[in-house]
């Protein structure tokens, strides 16, 4: 089992635990190396790093950047970033600035289908109002009795063709990779299996085009072991890592005890021949 977890979220974005609670939980689950990768925000890193030091956990500064590529929404994880980097900070600030307006439009859409008070309810779940998003809306809809759990919300609301959906343009892929690389970090394509399943999925040809462009723009890693991947997908994305000469990353994508596909840490081992992304900062890469 891997004792690295390089993708998780606190309530600085859409997780349910504070950075302190998150790191404490990781320590209890024997995580040795942890990256906090909140969506489009680095405000929790200092707190998390301090708690990690108390528990003897090696902490990696991270972020997960929301990207629009063609018609698809992607997530690019930045690992070992410098959160004080000016270009990265400004880029993330720009992404966050559009979230509140989108939230207001989402609430208007819900009101038109007879569900009012959604913005106010969602804001109660957003510890960071600048980061309000669909997950906060989903938690309120569960509380209000419209759905039984967060996952089922996305079968009825907040997705394309359903009430509450509002299209949005996030950062450009080239910009996101540039911000990460410019801050000294490593750009990793997060949970690629999620882009090939569900609504508006990309096919294999499009995925290969994405990987080619990602590498050409300076991306260096791909999540092979993810909380939302199946064992066959571990092997599939390990093959793509080899084909495109990408380093392999792993992460639970943990958001909270009741909402995540997988808890923190204790991730399955990489398939054979994977080159771990951490060899870059541990100085052992070829």
MOBELGI-V156011 format. One record per residue. RES is the residue in one letter. NEAR is the number of other ideal C-beta (glycine too) atoms within 10 Angstrom. D_LAST is the distance of its C-alpha to the last C-alpha in Angstrom with 2 decimals. Layout:
RES|NEAR|D_LAST, RES|NEAR|D_LAST
This chain:
X|8|23.95, X|18|21.45, X|15|22.56, X|21|20.62, X|30|22.82, X|30|21.39, X|27|24.41, X|30|28.00, X|26|31.05, X|29|33.79, X|22|37.23, X|24|36.00, X|27|35.37, X|24|36.61, X|24|35.91, X|20|38.89, X|20|37.67, X|17|37.38, X|24|34.04, X|16|35.52, X|15|36.68, X|29|33.41, X|29|31.34, X|17|34.10, X|18|33.98, X|29|30.23, X|19|30.79, X|11|33.55, X|15|31.30, X|12|28.74, X|25|25.96, X|15|23.54, X|18|21.42, X|29|23.41, X|28|23.17, X|30|26.52, X|30|26.38, X|26|29.98, X|22|31.05, X|25|31.24, X|21|31.91, X|23|30.26, X|16|33.52, X|25|32.71, X|23|29.51, X|11|31.27, X|17|33.53, X|27|30.85, X|18|28.61, X|13|31.66, X|20|32.54, X|24|29.00, X|12|29.12, X|11|32.46, X|15|31.06, X|8|27.94, X|22|25.70, X|15|22.47, X|19|23.32, X|25|21.26, X|22|23.23, X|27|23.42, X|28|25.70, X|26|26.52, X|26|27.81, X|21|30.52, X|22|30.13, X|16|32.55, X|21|31.10, X|11|33.87, X|10|36.18, X|15|33.61, X|15|32.71, X|23|29.01, X|23|27.18, X|24|23.93, X|29|22.45, X|29|20.99, X|26|18.95, X|18|18.62, X|26|21.15, X|16|23.61, X|20|26.91, X|10|28.87, X|18|27.34, X|11|30.44, X|13|29.32, X|25|27.88, X|15|31.05, X|10|33.31, X|23|31.66, X|25|32.01, X|12|35.55, X|13|36.42, X|21|35.32, X|19|37.33, X|10|40.38, X|14|41.06, X|21|40.98, X|15|44.48, X|11|46.15, X|15|44.54, X|22|45.75, X|13|49.26, X|15|49.25, X|24|48.02, X|22|50.89, X|13|53.36, X|18|52.29, X|25|52.78, X|15|56.16, X|11|57.31, X|11|56.88, X|7|58.87, X|18|56.28, X|13|56.86, X|12|55.47, X|24|51.89, X|20|50.36, X|10|52.10, X|19|51.03, X|25|47.39, X|17|47.33, X|11|48.36, X|18|45.07, X|22|43.00, X|18|42.37, X|19|40.86, X|13|43.34, X|16|41.00, X|22|38.71, X|24|41.45, X|20|40.36, X|21|41.25, X|25|40.37, X|25|42.93, X|26|45.49, X|25|44.75, X|23|45.33, X|23|48.66, X|23|49.71, X|19|49.19, X|13|51.18, X|13|53.93, X|7|54.23, X|16|53.14, X|17|50.34, X|9|49.57, X|11|45.92, X|19|43.23, X|12|41.69, X|14|45.11, X|23|45.68, X|17|43.20, X|10|45.31, X|13|48.33, X|23|47.33, X|21|44.77, X|16|43.10, X|10|43.98, X|7|47.58, X|15|48.53, X|17|50.34, X|25|48.21, X|16|45.60, X|16|44.92, X|10|42.43, X|16|40.13, X|10|37.63, X|20|34.57, X|22|31.86, X|14|30.44, X|23|26.95, X|15|25.90, X|18|27.38, X|31|25.77, X|26|22.22, X|18|23.18, X|25|24.63, X|30|21.61, X|18|19.13, X|16|21.80, X|22|22.09, X|14|18.46, X|26|17.83, X|24|15.87, X|24|18.17, X|30|18.48, X|29|21.14, X|24|23.40, X|22|25.21, X|24|25.21, X|18|27.69, X|18|30.30, X|20|30.33, X|14|31.26, X|11|34.14, X|9|37.41, X|9|39.36, X|11|38.14, X|12|35.12, X|19|32.83, X|9|32.59, X|9|29.65, X|8|30.06, X|16|30.02, X|19|26.99, X|14|25.05, X|14|26.37, X|20|25.28, X|20|21.67, X|11|21.65, X|15|23.21, X|25|21.03, X|17|17.84, X|10|19.84, X|16|20.95, X|14|17.56, X|24|17.20, X|22|13.80, X|26|14.91, X|26|17.72, X|28|19.83, X|28|19.92, X|27|22.00, X|25|24.79, X|21|28.28, X|17|29.79, X|23|27.83, X|11|29.27, X|10|27.53, X|9|27.71, X|20|26.00, X|22|23.04, X|13|22.56, X|18|23.44, X|26|20.94, X|20|18.13, X|13|19.06, X|17|19.04, X|25|15.59, X|14|14.39, X|10|16.83, X|15|15.84, X|9|12.04, X|24|12.70, X|21|11.44, X|25|14.28, X|28|16.73, X|26|19.96, X|29|23.28, X|25|26.94, X|23|28.26, X|26|30.99, X|22|34.05, X|20|36.70, X|11|38.11, X|10|40.46, X|17|38.52, X|19|35.02, X|14|33.77, X|18|31.82, X|17|32.09, X|24|29.45, X|25|26.75, X|14|26.91, X|23|24.93, X|14|24.25, X|11|20.96, X|19|18.46, X|18|19.03, X|7|16.95, X|10|13.60, X|21|13.09, X|18|9.84, X|19|11.60, X|29|11.88, X|23|12.27, X|13|8.72, X|17|8.97, X|15|12.00, X|11|11.46, X|6|8.80, X|10|6.42, X|13|3.77, X|4|0.00
